[in-house]
Amino acid sequence: PPGPQHSTARRAGPGRDISSRTSLRQQQKGMKKCFKQTCETCDFVQEGKTVKLNATGVKVEINDAVTCDTKSYIYCITCRKDRCRLQYIGKSVVNFRTRMSQHRNYVAKKMLHKATGEHFNKPGHKISDMLMTIIEKVHSDDPMVLSVREEHWIRKGNTKYRGINRNKG
């Protein structure tokens, strides 16, 4: 009988654990801060396994373990302000830290031609209102796959009409 000193993991033959790798991976999925000393993005990271798309109420389960070092992903920037909570969805192949630094620069340098630069420079808004997370790790090197996934999430979150994303053109 399993006691405090006995393992409760099921075994398939001598020393072979049959608990699937998938269940272990499931536990590790989600956004986590990297905690590197020089990382300025960690202060803005929304940690967790799920993200709510505020305009539609859709709950997104992050499909992989992701951090500030992750490359090739779809991300979401949420405005922390209680009366706002608008979101921006984008894609990138550079690491998350670098891409989020670019978005913070759009705000700091008042680059109003950029969607996030405009939003976070609105009255009552500031750079510290930005909350950042990856919503999907894209496992493909095809740039078209990344673009299709970005459009999928923009539609799912309705972020062009009830968010920060803009209609191009």
Disulfide bonds with the S-S distance in Angstrom:
none
